[in-house]
Amino acid sequence: MVCDLERRRIVTLLPDREIATVQAWLTDHQDIGIIARDRGGGYGEAAAKALPRAIHVADRWSLMENASSAFLDAVPEIDAFDPCRDRRHQSIRTCSLAPKSCNRASCGARRPTP
């Protein structure tokens, strides 16, 4: 699906998601200056070949997807530094998400040895 994000309208629905199809359509529309696309498929490659001067940006959904993915990747790393992780009786809300209510003294956690 090709959309005009400024006007919030669908421009066309391509017959498939093939790189050649996208590239051919973009080649026929050289007036496009900014491309907001998703991360999947070969859309970046097709757009770069068809419109080498166009600016590529991430759309809002893709930005949120990237941010969410980065956050979820970081959670295990953050959890490893949680001083209360060994205190099973404390809930996540009181220990991990509310740092003022959980400090080394209040939960009895010890600093991990290097």
CORJOJO-V613644 format. One line per field, one symbol per residue. ss: DSSP state (h for helix, s for strand, l for the rest). A space follows every 50 residues. Layout:
ss = ???
This chain:
ss = lsssllllssssllllllhhhhhhhhhllllllsssslllllhhhhhhhh llllsssslhhhhhhhhhhhhhhhhhhhhhlllllllllllhhhhlllhh hllhhhhlllllll
